[in-house]
C-alpha cells in the first residue's frame, strides 16, 4: 500500500514538473475590471489577516497578563451602578 502511494506521488510530481518545464506560454489581455477585482481580493485578504491577527494578539496578551499577574484595570476608577432620582417638590 505504501509502495503504491509512493509511486503515485512520484508520478504526479513528474507530470507536474513536465507540464511546468514544457508548457506553452500564453499571451492574454488582462481587462481593467480583472485588475480591479484582483485589488479588491488582495485588500480583502489583507483585512481578514489583520483582523485574525488582532483577535489572537489580544487573546495572547490577555493570557500573558494573567500568567504574569498584571492587572490592567487596577488603577482605574469605576463609577457605581446606583441611579439616584430626586422627586421634585410640589408647590
PyMOL Python script that loads the backbone (N, CA, C, O; Angstrom):
from pymol import cmd

cmd.read_pdbstr("""\
ATOM      1  N   UNK A   1       0.826  -1.199   0.000  1.00  0.00           N
ATOM      2  CA  UNK A   1       0.000   0.000   0.000  1.00  0.00           C
ATOM      3  C   UNK A   1       0.870   1.262   0.000  1.00  0.00           C
ATOM      4  O   UNK A   1       0.615   2.210  -0.742  1.00  0.00           O
ATOM      5  N   UNK A   2       1.910   1.250   0.857  1.00  0.00           N
ATOM      6  CA  UNK A   2       2.796   2.409   0.904  1.00  0.00           C
ATOM      7  C   UNK A   2       3.565   2.575  -0.396  1.00  0.00           C
ATOM      8  O   UNK A   2       3.826   3.692  -0.842  1.00  0.00           O
ATOM      9  N   UNK A   3       3.926   1.437  -1.001  1.00  0.00           N
ATOM     10  CA  UNK A   3       4.672   1.490  -2.250  1.00  0.00           C
ATOM     11  C   UNK A   3       3.817   2.100  -3.363  1.00  0.00           C
ATOM     12  O   UNK A   3       4.311   2.879  -4.178  1.00  0.00           O
ATOM     13  N   UNK A   4       2.541   1.741  -3.389  1.00  0.00           N
ATOM     14  CA  UNK A   4       1.620   2.279  -4.399  1.00  0.00           C
ATOM     15  C   UNK A   4       1.425   3.779  -4.208  1.00  0.00           C
ATOM     16  O   UNK A   4       1.383   4.537  -5.177  1.00  0.00           O
ATOM     17  N   UNK A   5       1.305   4.200  -2.945  1.00  0.00           N
ATOM     18  CA  UNK A   5       1.145   5.617  -2.641  1.00  0.00           C
ATOM     19  C   UNK A   5       2.397   6.386  -3.046  1.00  0.00           C
ATOM     20  O   UNK A   5       2.306   7.487  -3.589  1.00  0.00           O
ATOM     21  N   UNK A   6       3.538   5.819  -2.786  1.00  0.00           N
ATOM     22  CA  UNK A   6       4.800   6.457  -3.156  1.00  0.00           C
ATOM     23  C   UNK A   6       4.929   6.573  -4.677  1.00  0.00           C
ATOM     24  O   UNK A   6       5.353   7.614  -5.180  1.00  0.00           O
ATOM     25  N   UNK A   7       4.573   5.531  -5.407  1.00  0.00           N
ATOM     26  CA  UNK A   7       4.643   5.572  -6.871  1.00  0.00           C
ATOM     27  C   UNK A   7       3.670   6.598  -7.454  1.00  0.00           C
ATOM     28  O   UNK A   7       3.979   7.275  -8.434  1.00  0.00           O
ATOM     29  N   UNK A   8       2.493   6.702  -6.840  1.00  0.00           N
ATOM     30  CA  UNK A   8       1.511   7.698  -7.296  1.00  0.00           C
ATOM     31  C   UNK A   8       2.032   9.108  -7.073  1.00  0.00           C
ATOM     32  O   UNK A   8       1.886   9.969  -7.941  1.00  0.00           O
ATOM     33  N   UNK A   9       2.638   9.349  -5.917  1.00  0.00           N
ATOM     34  CA  UNK A   9       3.188  10.674  -5.623  1.00  0.00           C
ATOM     35  C   UNK A   9       4.312  11.024  -6.590  1.00  0.00           C
ATOM     36  O   UNK A   9       4.395  12.161  -7.054  1.00  0.00           O
ATOM     37  N   UNK A  10       5.167  10.071  -6.895  1.00  0.00           N
ATOM     38  CA  UNK A  10       6.270  10.308  -7.837  1.00  0.00           C
ATOM     39  C   UNK A  10       5.718  10.588  -9.231  1.00  0.00           C
ATOM     40  O   UNK A  10       6.198  11.485  -9.923  1.00  0.00           O
ATOM     41  N   UNK A  11       4.721   9.829  -9.636  1.00  0.00           N
ATOM     42  CA  UNK A  11       4.125  10.044 -10.960  1.00  0.00           C
ATOM     43  C   UNK A  11       3.485  11.422 -11.062  1.00  0.00           C
ATOM     44  O   UNK A  11       3.633  12.101 -12.078  1.00  0.00           O
ATOM     45  N   UNK A  12       2.777  11.838 -10.023  1.00  0.00           N
ATOM     46  CA  UNK A  12       2.170  13.172 -10.035  1.00  0.00           C
ATOM     47  C   UNK A  12       3.231  14.262 -10.072  1.00  0.00           C
ATOM     48  O   UNK A  12       3.067  15.268 -10.763  1.00  0.00           O
ATOM     49  N   UNK A  13       4.318  14.069  -9.331  1.00  0.00           N
ATOM     50  CA  UNK A  13       5.400  15.043  -9.341  1.00  0.00           C
ATOM     51  C   UNK A  13       6.035  15.154 -10.721  1.00  0.00           C
ATOM     52  O   UNK A  13       6.295  16.257 -11.202  1.00  0.00           O
ATOM     53  N   UNK A  14       6.281  14.029 -11.349  1.00  0.00           N
ATOM     54  CA  UNK A  14       6.877  14.033 -12.694  1.00  0.00           C
ATOM     55  C   UNK A  14       5.933  14.698 -13.690  1.00  0.00           C
ATOM     56  O   UNK A  14       6.376  15.471 -14.539  1.00  0.00           O
ATOM     57  N   UNK A  15       4.649  14.411 -13.595  1.00  0.00           N
ATOM     58  CA  UNK A  15       3.680  15.018 -14.509  1.00  0.00           C
ATOM     59  C   UNK A  15       3.632  16.534 -14.319  1.00  0.00           C
ATOM     60  O   UNK A  15       3.616  17.281 -15.298  1.00  0.00           O
ATOM     61  N   UNK A  16       3.609  16.990 -13.068  1.00  0.00           N
ATOM     62  CA  UNK A  16       3.575  18.432 -12.793  1.00  0.00           C
ATOM     63  C   UNK A  16       4.857  19.096 -13.272  1.00  0.00           C
ATOM     64  O   UNK A  16       4.810  20.163 -13.885  1.00  0.00           O
ATOM     65  N   UNK A  17       5.991  18.481 -13.002  1.00  0.00           N
ATOM     66  CA  UNK A  17       7.270  19.055 -13.430  1.00  0.00           C
ATOM     67  C   UNK A  17       7.364  19.148 -14.950  1.00  0.00           C
ATOM     68  O   UNK A  17       7.875  20.136 -15.478  1.00  0.00           O
ATOM     69  N   UNK A  18       6.875  18.125 -15.659  1.00  0.00           N
ATOM     70  CA  UNK A  18       6.931  18.166 -17.122  1.00  0.00           C
ATOM     71  C   UNK A  18       5.984  19.227 -17.677  1.00  0.00           C
ATOM     72  O   UNK A  18       6.301  19.878 -18.673  1.00  0.00           O
ATOM     73  N   UNK A  19       4.815  19.409 -17.039  1.00  0.00           N
ATOM     74  CA  UNK A  19       3.896  20.469 -17.506  1.00  0.00           C
ATOM     75  C   UNK A  19       4.508  21.845 -17.316  1.00  0.00           C
ATOM     76  O   UNK A  19       4.359  22.717 -18.172  1.00  0.00           O
ATOM     77  N   UNK A  20       5.195  22.045 -16.201  1.00  0.00           N
ATOM     78  CA  UNK A  20       5.821  23.348 -15.956  1.00  0.00           C
ATOM     79  C   UNK A  20       7.028  23.568 -16.855  1.00  0.00           C
ATOM     80  O   UNK A  20       7.257  24.685 -17.319  1.00  0.00           O
ATOM     81  N   UNK A  21       7.798  22.520 -17.104  1.00  0.00           N
ATOM     82  CA  UNK A  21       9.016  22.653 -17.901  1.00  0.00           C
ATOM     83  C   UNK A  21       8.722  22.817 -19.395  1.00  0.00           C
ATOM     84  O   UNK A  21       9.402  23.581 -20.080  1.00  0.00           O
ATOM     85  N   UNK A  22       7.720  22.109 -19.897  1.00  0.00           N
ATOM     86  CA  UNK A  22       7.464  22.103 -21.332  1.00  0.00           C
ATOM     87  C   UNK A  22       6.161  22.795 -21.712  1.00  0.00           C
ATOM     88  O   UNK A  22       5.655  22.600 -22.817  1.00  0.00           O
ATOM     89  N   UNK A  23       5.626  23.586 -20.820  1.00  0.00           N
ATOM     90  CA  UNK A  23       4.371  24.277 -21.101  1.00  0.00           C
ATOM     91  C   UNK A  23       4.548  25.375 -22.138  1.00  0.00           C
ATOM     92  O   UNK A  23       5.642  25.914 -22.302  1.00  0.00           O
ATOM     93  N   UNK A  24       3.477  25.700 -22.831  1.00  0.00           N
ATOM     94  CA  UNK A  24       3.499  26.741 -23.845  1.00  0.00           C
ATOM     95  C   UNK A  24       3.051  28.045 -23.186  1.00  0.00           C
ATOM     96  O   UNK A  24       2.067  28.087 -22.448  1.00  0.00           O
ATOM     97  N   UNK A  25       3.798  29.095 -23.475  1.00  0.00           N
ATOM     98  CA  UNK A  25       3.425  30.400 -22.937  1.00  0.00           C
ATOM     99  C   UNK A  25       2.180  30.910 -23.645  1.00  0.00           C
ATOM    100  O   UNK A  25       2.060  30.804 -24.865  1.00  0.00           O
ATOM    101  N   UNK A  26       1.265  31.457 -22.877  1.00  0.00           N
ATOM    102  CA  UNK A  26       0.057  32.010 -23.469  1.00  0.00           C
ATOM    103  C   UNK A  26       0.065  33.527 -23.353  1.00  0.00           C
ATOM    104  O   UNK A  26       0.449  34.077 -22.321  1.00  0.00           O
ATOM    105  N   UNK A  27      -0.352  34.188 -24.397  1.00  0.00           N
ATOM    106  CA  UNK A  27      -0.468  35.636 -24.368  1.00  0.00           C
ATOM    107  C   UNK A  27      -1.934  35.976 -24.158  1.00  0.00           C
ATOM    108  O   UNK A  27      -2.805  35.521 -24.899  1.00  0.00           O
ATOM    109  N   UNK A  28      -2.188  36.777 -23.145  1.00  0.00           N
ATOM    110  CA  UNK A  28      -3.567  37.103 -22.830  1.00  0.00           C
ATOM    111  C   UNK A  28      -3.661  38.567 -22.440  1.00  0.00           C
ATOM    112  O   UNK A  28      -2.700  39.157 -21.947  1.00  0.00           O
ATOM    113  N   UNK A  29      -4.826  39.138 -22.665  1.00  0.00           N
ATOM    114  CA  UNK A  29      -5.102  40.524 -22.306  1.00  0.00           C
ATOM    115  C   UNK A  29      -5.797  40.530 -20.954  1.00  0.00           C
ATOM    116  O   UNK A  29      -6.792  39.832 -20.757  1.00  0.00           O
ATOM    117  N   UNK A  30      -5.271  41.321 -20.023  1.00  0.00           N
ATOM    118  CA  UNK A  30      -5.904  41.444 -18.712  1.00  0.00           C
ATOM    119  C   UNK A  30      -6.753  42.707 -18.731  1.00  0.00           C
ATOM    120  O   UNK A  30      -6.238  43.821 -18.837  1.00  0.00           O
ATOM    121  N   UNK A  31      -8.038  42.516 -18.626  1.00  0.00           N
ATOM    122  CA  UNK A  31      -9.003  43.608 -18.652  1.00  0.00           C
ATOM    123  C   UNK A  31      -8.876  44.432 -17.365  1.00  0.00           C
ATOM    124  O   UNK A  31      -8.553  43.873 -16.317  1.00  0.00           O
ATOM    125  N   UNK A  32      -9.123  45.756 -17.421  1.00  0.00           N
ATOM    126  CA  UNK A  32      -9.059  46.576 -16.204  1.00  0.00           C
ATOM    127  C   UNK A  32     -10.017  46.100 -15.102  1.00  0.00           C
ATOM    128  O   UNK A  32      -9.730  46.280 -13.918  1.00  0.00           O
ATOM    129  N   UNK A  33     -11.130  45.508 -15.474  1.00  0.00           N
ATOM    130  CA  UNK A  33     -12.050  45.028 -14.445  1.00  0.00           C
ATOM    131  C   UNK A  33     -11.447  43.857 -13.675  1.00  0.00           C
ATOM    132  O   UNK A  33     -11.731  43.681 -12.490  1.00  0.00           O
ATOM    133  N   UNK A  34     -10.615  43.057 -14.341  1.00  0.00           N
ATOM    134  CA  UNK A  34      -9.929  41.955 -13.666  1.00  0.00           C
ATOM    135  C   UNK A  34      -8.912  42.522 -12.681  1.00  0.00           C
ATOM    136  O   UNK A  34      -8.749  41.996 -11.580  1.00  0.00           O
ATOM    137  N   UNK A  35      -8.240  43.581 -13.070  1.00  0.00           N
ATOM    138  CA  UNK A  35      -7.273  44.218 -12.182  1.00  0.00           C
ATOM    139  C   UNK A  35      -7.965  44.778 -10.946  1.00  0.00           C
ATOM    140  O   UNK A  35      -7.460  44.633  -9.833  1.00  0.00           O
ATOM    141  N   UNK A  36      -9.108  45.411 -11.132  1.00  0.00           N
ATOM    142  CA  UNK A  36      -9.871  45.938 -10.005  1.00  0.00           C
ATOM    143  C   UNK A  36     -10.320  44.813  -9.087  1.00  0.00           C
ATOM    144  O   UNK A  36     -10.254  44.942  -7.865  1.00  0.00           O
ATOM    145  N   UNK A  37     -10.775  43.716  -9.669  1.00  0.00           N
ATOM    146  CA  UNK A  37     -11.180  42.564  -8.869  1.00  0.00           C
ATOM    147  C   UNK A  37      -9.996  42.009  -8.088  1.00  0.00           C
ATOM    148  O   UNK A  37     -10.139  41.629  -6.926  1.00  0.00           O
ATOM    149  N   UNK A  38      -8.834  41.960  -8.718  1.00  0.00           N
ATOM    150  CA  UNK A  38      -7.632  41.468  -8.055  1.00  0.00           C
ATOM    151  C   UNK A  38      -7.245  42.368  -6.880  1.00  0.00           C
ATOM    152  O   UNK A  38      -6.870  41.871  -5.818  1.00  0.00           O
ATOM    153  N   UNK A  39      -7.333  43.679  -7.064  1.00  0.00           N
ATOM    154  CA  UNK A  39      -7.038  44.622  -5.983  1.00  0.00           C
ATOM    155  C   UNK A  39      -8.018  44.426  -4.826  1.00  0.00           C
ATOM    156  O   UNK A  39      -7.613  44.449  -3.664  1.00  0.00           O
ATOM    157  N   UNK A  40      -9.300  44.233  -5.133  1.00  0.00           N
ATOM    158  CA  UNK A  40     -10.291  44.002  -4.082  1.00  0.00           C
ATOM    159  C   UNK A  40     -10.025  42.699  -3.337  1.00  0.00           C
ATOM    160  O   UNK A  40     -10.173  42.641  -2.116  1.00  0.00           O
ATOM    161  N   UNK A  41      -9.637  41.667  -4.055  1.00  0.00           N
ATOM    162  CA  UNK A  41      -9.352  40.382  -3.417  1.00  0.00           C
ATOM    163  C   UNK A  41      -8.144  40.491  -2.501  1.00  0.00           C
ATOM    164  O   UNK A  41      -8.160  39.958  -1.391  1.00  0.00           O
ATOM    165  N   UNK A  42      -7.102  41.170  -2.949  1.00  0.00           N
ATOM    166  CA  UNK A  42      -5.910  41.342  -2.115  1.00  0.00           C
ATOM    167  C   UNK A  42      -6.233  42.186  -0.888  1.00  0.00           C
ATOM    168  O   UNK A  42      -5.775  41.880   0.213  1.00  0.00           O
ATOM    169  N   UNK A  43      -7.025  43.256  -1.070  1.00  0.00           N
ATOM    170  CA  UNK A  43      -7.416  44.085   0.076  1.00  0.00           C
ATOM    171  C   UNK A  43      -8.240  43.274   1.072  1.00  0.00           C
ATOM    172  O   UNK A  43      -8.055  43.409   2.282  1.00  0.00           O
ATOM    173  N   UNK A  44      -9.134  42.447   0.582  1.00  0.00           N
ATOM    174  CA  UNK A  44      -9.932  41.607   1.473  1.00  0.00           C
ATOM    175  C   UNK A  44      -9.078  40.631   2.252  1.00  0.00           C
ATOM    176  O   UNK A  44      -9.314  40.409   3.440  1.00  0.00           O
ATOM    177  N   UNK A  45      -8.094  40.050   1.601  1.00  0.00           N
ATOM    178  CA  UNK A  45      -7.188  39.122   2.286  1.00  0.00           C
ATOM    179  C   UNK A  45      -6.382  39.853   3.354  1.00  0.00           C
ATOM    180  O   UNK A  45      -6.220  39.351   4.466  1.00  0.00           O
ATOM    181  N   UNK A  46      -5.881  41.032   3.020  1.00  0.00           N
ATOM    182  CA  UNK A  46      -5.102  41.814   3.990  1.00  0.00           C
ATOM    183  C   UNK A  46      -5.958  42.174   5.199  1.00  0.00           C
ATOM    184  O   UNK A  46      -5.498  42.068   6.336  1.00  0.00           O
ATOM    185  N   UNK A  47      -7.198  42.598   4.965  1.00  0.00           N
ATOM    186  CA  UNK A  47      -8.087  42.964   6.072  1.00  0.00           C
ATOM    187  C   UNK A  47      -8.420  41.745   6.923  1.00  0.00           C
ATOM    188  O   UNK A  47      -8.432  41.836   8.151  1.00  0.00           O
ATOM    189  N   UNK A  48      -8.688  40.616   6.294  1.00  0.00           N
ATOM    190  CA  UNK A  48      -9.012  39.394   7.042  1.00  0.00           C
ATOM    191  C   UNK A  48      -7.827  38.932   7.884  1.00  0.00           C
ATOM    192  O   UNK A  48      -8.002  38.542   9.039  1.00  0.00           O
ATOM    193  N   UNK A  49      -6.633  38.974   7.320  1.00  0.00           N
ATOM    194  CA  UNK A  49      -5.445  38.575   8.080  1.00  0.00           C
ATOM    195  C   UNK A  49      -5.204  39.541   9.235  1.00  0.00           C
ATOM    196  O   UNK A  49      -4.833  39.123  10.332  1.00  0.00           O
ATOM    197  N   UNK A  50      -5.414  40.831   8.988  1.00  0.00           N
ATOM    198  CA  UNK A  50      -5.255  41.818  10.058  1.00  0.00           C
ATOM    199  C   UNK A  50      -6.241  41.599  11.197  1.00  0.00           C
ATOM    200  O   UNK A  50      -5.871  41.696  12.367  1.00  0.00           O
ATOM    201  N   UNK A  51      -7.488  41.307  10.864  1.00  0.00           N
ATOM    202  CA  UNK A  51      -8.489  41.039  11.897  1.00  0.00           C
ATOM    203  C   UNK A  51      -8.143  39.771  12.664  1.00  0.00           C
ATOM    204  O   UNK A  51      -8.265  39.732  13.889  1.00  0.00           O
ATOM    205  N   UNK A  52      -7.715  38.739  11.955  1.00  0.00           N
ATOM    206  CA  UNK A  52      -7.312  37.478  12.599  1.00  0.00           C
ATOM    207  C   UNK A  52      -6.170  37.711  13.577  1.00  0.00           C
ATOM    208  O   UNK A  52      -6.208  37.241  14.715  1.00  0.00           O
ATOM    209  N   UNK A  53      -5.148  38.444  13.124  1.00  0.00           N
ATOM    210  CA  UNK A  53      -4.011  38.718  13.992  1.00  0.00           C
ATOM    211  C   UNK A  53      -4.395  39.581  15.187  1.00  0.00           C
ATOM    212  O   UNK A  53      -3.883  39.368  16.285  1.00  0.00           O
ATOM    213  N   UNK A  54      -5.283  40.547  14.998  1.00  0.00           N
ATOM    214  CA  UNK A  54      -5.707  41.407  16.101  1.00  0.00           C
ATOM    215  C   UNK A  54      -6.439  40.611  17.176  1.00  0.00           C
ATOM    216  O   UNK A  54      -6.213  40.822  18.368  1.00  0.00           O
ATOM    217  N   UNK A  55      -7.311  39.703  16.761  1.00  0.00           N
ATOM    218  CA  UNK A  55      -8.057  38.894  17.728  1.00  0.00           C
ATOM    219  C   UNK A  55      -7.111  38.007  18.517  1.00  0.00           C
ATOM    220  O   UNK A  55      -7.193  37.957  19.744  1.00  0.00           O
ATOM    221  N   UNK A  56      -6.216  37.307  17.834  1.00  0.00           N
ATOM    222  CA  UNK A  56      -5.324  36.399  18.533  1.00  0.00           C
ATOM    223  C   UNK A  56      -4.225  37.128  19.297  1.00  0.00           C
ATOM    224  O   UNK A  56      -3.703  36.587  20.271  1.00  0.00           O
ATOM    225  N   UNK A  57      -3.860  38.340  18.884  1.00  0.00           N
ATOM    226  CA  UNK A  57      -2.915  39.145  19.650  1.00  0.00           C
ATOM    227  C   UNK A  57      -3.531  39.511  20.998  1.00  0.00           C
ATOM    228  O   UNK A  57      -2.861  39.431  22.027  1.00  0.00           O
ATOM    229  N   UNK A  58      -4.807  39.915  21.000  1.00  0.00           N
ATOM    230  CA  UNK A  58      -5.478  40.256  22.258  1.00  0.00           C
ATOM    231  C   UNK A  58      -5.587  39.045  23.175  1.00  0.00           C
ATOM    232  O   UNK A  58      -5.383  39.155  24.384  1.00  0.00           O
ATOM    233  N   UNK A  59      -5.913  37.884  22.594  1.00  0.00           N
ATOM    234  CA  UNK A  59      -6.013  36.669  23.410  1.00  0.00           C
ATOM    235  C   UNK A  59      -4.654  36.309  24.015  1.00  0.00           C
ATOM    236  O   UNK A  59      -4.569  35.964  25.193  1.00  0.00           O
ATOM    237  N   UNK A  60      -3.602  36.388  23.215  1.00  0.00           N
ATOM    238  CA  UNK A  60      -2.269  36.059  23.714  1.00  0.00           C
ATOM    239  C   UNK A  60      -1.823  37.064  24.771  1.00  0.00           C
ATOM    240  O   UNK A  60      -1.218  36.686  25.775  1.00  0.00           O
ATOM    241  N   UNK A  61      -2.119  38.331  24.549  1.00  0.00           N
ATOM    242  CA  UNK A  61      -1.765  39.372  25.507  1.00  0.00           C
ATOM    243  C   UNK A  61      -2.488  39.154  26.828  1.00  0.00           C
ATOM    244  O   UNK A  61      -1.894  39.302  27.896  1.00  0.00           O
ATOM    245  N   UNK A  62      -3.758  38.804  26.758  1.00  0.00           N
ATOM    246  CA  UNK A  62      -4.550  38.546  27.968  1.00  0.00           C
ATOM    247  C   UNK A  62      -3.990  37.356  28.738  1.00  0.00           C
ATOM    248  O   UNK A  62      -3.888  37.407  29.964  1.00  0.00           O
ATOM    249  N   UNK A  63      -3.620  36.269  28.024  1.00  0.00           N
ATOM    250  CA  UNK A  63      -3.049  35.091  28.689  1.00  0.00           C
ATOM    251  C   UNK A  63      -1.726  35.436  29.364  1.00  0.00           C
ATOM    252  O   UNK A  63      -1.468  34.993  30.483  1.00  0.00           O
ATOM    253  N   UNK A  64      -0.888  36.222  28.693  1.00  0.00           N
ATOM    254  CA  UNK A  64       0.391  36.602  29.281  1.00  0.00           C
ATOM    255  C   UNK A  64       0.192  37.479  30.510  1.00  0.00           C
ATOM    256  O   UNK A  64       0.908  37.329  31.500  1.00  0.00           O
ATOM    257  N   UNK A  65      -0.770  38.392  30.455  1.00  0.00           N
ATOM    258  CA  UNK A  65      -1.039  39.238  31.613  1.00  0.00           C
ATOM    259  C   UNK A  65      -1.559  38.410  32.783  1.00  0.00           C
ATOM    260  O   UNK A  65      -1.216  38.678  33.934  1.00  0.00           O
ATOM    261  N   UNK A  66      -2.384  37.406  32.496  1.00  0.00           N
ATOM    262  CA  UNK A  66      -2.887  36.530  33.550  1.00  0.00           C
ATOM    263  C   UNK A  66      -1.751  35.711  34.163  1.00  0.00           C
ATOM    264  O   UNK A  66      -1.694  35.558  35.383  1.00  0.00           O
ATOM    265  N   UNK A  67      -0.856  35.189  33.342  1.00  0.00           N
ATOM    266  CA  UNK A  67       0.260  34.383  33.849  1.00  0.00           C
ATOM    267  C   UNK A  67       1.248  35.217  34.651  1.00  0.00           C
ATOM    268  O   UNK A  67       1.794  34.747  35.648  1.00  0.00           O
ATOM    269  N   UNK A  68       1.482  36.455  34.219  1.00  0.00           N
ATOM    270  CA  UNK A  68       2.428  37.314  34.918  1.00  0.00           C
ATOM    271  C   UNK A  68       1.795  38.062  36.087  1.00  0.00           C
ATOM    272  O   UNK A  68       2.500  38.710  36.860  1.00  0.00           O
ATOM    273  N   UNK A  69       0.478  37.979  36.224  1.00  0.00           N
ATOM    274  CA  UNK A  69      -0.210  38.643  37.332  1.00  0.00           C
ATOM    275  C   UNK A  69      -0.360  40.143  37.138  1.00  0.00           C
ATOM    276  O   UNK A  69      -0.426  40.888  38.116  1.00  0.00           O
ATOM    277  N   UNK A  70      -0.411  40.587  35.923  1.00  0.00           N
ATOM    278  CA  UNK A  70      -0.563  42.009  35.631  1.00  0.00           C
ATOM    279  C   UNK A  70      -2.047  42.324  35.533  1.00  0.00           C
ATOM    280  O   UNK A  70      -2.773  41.704  34.757  1.00  0.00           O
ATOM    281  N   UNK A  71      -2.496  43.303  36.335  1.00  0.00           N
ATOM    282  CA  UNK A  71      -3.893  43.715  36.305  1.00  0.00           C
ATOM    283  C   UNK A  71      -3.973  45.104  35.693  1.00  0.00           C
ATOM    284  O   UNK A  71      -3.590  46.088  36.325  1.00  0.00           O
ATOM    285  N   UNK A  72      -4.465  45.183  34.482  1.00  0.00           N
ATOM    286  CA  UNK A  72      -4.527  46.444  33.752  1.00  0.00           C
ATOM    287  C   UNK A  72      -5.548  47.382  34.380  1.00  0.00           C
ATOM    288  O   UNK A  72      -5.368  48.600  34.352  1.00  0.00           O
ATOM    289  N   UNK A  73      -6.606  46.836  34.939  1.00  0.00           N
ATOM    290  CA  UNK A  73      -7.697  47.652  35.469  1.00  0.00           C
ATOM    291  C   UNK A  73      -7.506  48.036  36.931  1.00  0.00           C
ATOM    292  O   UNK A  73      -8.444  48.547  37.544  1.00  0.00           O
ATOM    293  N   UNK A  74      -6.341  47.814  37.509  1.00  0.00           N
ATOM    294  CA  UNK A  74      -6.161  48.053  38.941  1.00  0.00           C
ATOM    295  C   UNK A  74      -6.201  49.537  39.304  1.00  0.00           C
ATOM    296  O   UNK A  74      -6.639  49.872  40.404  1.00  0.00           O
ATOM    297  N   UNK A  75      -5.770  50.423  38.439  1.00  0.00           N
ATOM    298  CA  UNK A  75      -5.720  51.855  38.758  1.00  0.00           C
ATOM    299  C   UNK A  75      -6.886  52.641  38.178  1.00  0.00           C
ATOM    300  O   UNK A  75      -6.894  53.870  38.252  1.00  0.00           O
ATOM    301  N   UNK A  76      -7.858  51.966  37.611  1.00  0.00           N
ATOM    302  CA  UNK A  76      -8.981  52.670  37.013  1.00  0.00           C
ATOM    303  C   UNK A  76     -10.042  52.960  38.064  1.00  0.00           C
ATOM    304  O   UNK A  76     -10.274  52.165  38.975  1.00  0.00           O
ATOM    305  N   UNK A  77     -10.678  54.113  37.919  1.00  0.00           N
ATOM    306  CA  UNK A  77     -11.796  54.459  38.795  1.00  0.00           C
ATOM    307  C   UNK A  77     -13.089  53.983  38.143  1.00  0.00           C
ATOM    308  O   UNK A  77     -13.315  54.185  36.950  1.00  0.00           O
ATOM    309  N   UNK A  78     -13.919  53.357  38.940  1.00  0.00           N
ATOM    310  CA  UNK A  78     -15.164  52.805  38.424  1.00  0.00           C
ATOM    311  C   UNK A  78     -16.317  53.505  39.111  1.00  0.00           C
ATOM    312  O   UNK A  78     -16.349  53.624  40.335  1.00  0.00           O
ATOM    313  N   UNK A  79     -17.259  53.965  38.316  1.00  0.00           N
ATOM    314  CA  UNK A  79     -18.448  54.604  38.879  1.00  0.00           C
ATOM    315  C   UNK A  79     -19.401  53.537  39.394  1.00  0.00           C
ATOM    316  O   UNK A  79     -19.431  52.410  38.900  1.00  0.00           O
ATOM    317  N   UNK A  80     -20.171  53.916  40.391  1.00  0.00           N
ATOM    318  CA  UNK A  80     -21.138  52.961  40.925  1.00  0.00           C
ATOM    319  C   UNK A  80     -22.328  52.835  39.974  1.00  0.00           C
ATOM    320  O   UNK A  80     -22.568  53.699  39.131  1.00  0.00           O
ATOM    321  N   UNK A  81     -23.058  51.745  40.134  1.00  0.00           N
ATOM    322  CA  UNK A  81     -24.205  51.500  39.275  1.00  0.00           C
ATOM    323  C   UNK A  81     -25.496  52.081  39.847  1.00  0.00           C
ATOM    324  O   UNK A  81     -26.577  51.840  39.308  1.00  0.00           O
ATOM    325  N   UNK A  82     -25.390  52.837  40.923  1.00  0.00           N
ATOM    326  CA  UNK A  82     -26.582  53.397  41.551  1.00  0.00           C
ATOM    327  C   UNK A  82     -27.125  54.560  40.733  1.00  0.00           C
ATOM    328  O   UNK A  82     -26.372  55.389  40.223  1.00  0.00           O
ATOM    329  N   UNK A  83     -28.429  54.602  40.622  1.00  0.00           N
ATOM    330  CA  UNK A  83     -29.093  55.705  39.928  1.00  0.00           C
ATOM    331  C   UNK A  83     -29.982  56.395  40.955  1.00  0.00           C
ATOM    332  O   UNK A  83     -30.899  55.786  41.505  1.00  0.00           O
ATOM    333  N   UNK A  84     -29.705  57.655  41.205  1.00  0.00           N
ATOM    334  CA  UNK A  84     -30.478  58.410  42.181  1.00  0.00           C
ATOM    335  C   UNK A  84     -31.442  59.325  41.459  1.00  0.00           C
ATOM    336  O   UNK A  84     -31.049  60.104  40.590  1.00  0.00           O
ATOM    337  N   UNK A  85     -32.692  59.224  41.822  1.00  0.00           N
ATOM    338  CA  UNK A  85     -33.721  60.067  41.209  1.00  0.00           C
ATOM    339  C   UNK A  85     -34.317  60.927  42.310  1.00  0.00           C
ATOM    340  O   UNK A  85     -34.810  60.416  43.316  1.00  0.00           O
ATOM    341  N   UNK A  86     -34.266  62.234  42.112  1.00  0.00           N
ATOM    342  CA  UNK A  86     -34.851  63.147  43.091  1.00  0.00           C
ATOM    343  C   UNK A  86     -36.226  63.562  42.597  1.00  0.00           C
ATOM    344  O   UNK A  86     -36.398  63.981  41.453  1.00  0.00           O
ATOM    345  N   UNK A  87     -37.184  63.436  43.476  1.00  0.00           N
ATOM    346  CA  UNK A  87     -38.529  63.869  43.112  1.00  0.00           C
ATOM    347  C   UNK A  87     -38.654  65.372  43.345  1.00  0.00           C
ATOM    348  O   UNK A  87     -38.200  65.907  44.356  1.00  0.00           O
ATOM    349  N   UNK A  88     -39.267  66.015  42.402  1.00  0.00           N
ATOM    350  CA  UNK A  88     -39.494  67.466  42.550  1.00  0.00           C
ATOM    351  C   UNK A  88     -40.566  67.702  43.612  1.00  0.00           C
ATOM    352  O   UNK A  88     -41.544  66.961  43.708  1.00  0.00           O
ATOM    353  N   UNK A  89     -40.360  68.735  44.392  1.00  0.00           N
ATOM    354  CA  UNK A  89     -41.345  69.080  45.398  1.00  0.00           C
ATOM    355  C   UNK A  89     -42.498  69.806  44.728  1.00  0.00           C
ATOM    356  O   UNK A  89     -42.289  70.680  43.886  1.00  0.00           O
ATOM    357  N   UNK A  90     -43.711  69.441  45.107  1.00  0.00           N
ATOM    358  CA  UNK A  90     -44.888  70.100  44.531  1.00  0.00           C
ATOM    359  C   UNK A  90     -45.122  71.420  45.243  1.00  0.00           C
ATOM    360  O   UNK A  90     -44.910  71.514  46.452  1.00  0.00           O
ATOM    361  N   UNK A  91     -45.553  72.437  44.521  1.00  0.00           N
ATOM    362  CA  UNK A  91     -45.799  73.765  45.088  1.00  0.00           C
ATOM    363  C   UNK A  91     -47.223  73.958  45.420  1.00  0.00           C
ATOM    364  O   UNK A  91     -47.604  75.022  45.908  1.00  0.00           O
TER     365      UNK A  91
END
""", "prot")
cmd.dss("prot")
cmd.show_as("cartoon", "prot")
cmd.util.cbc("prot")
cmd.orient("prot")
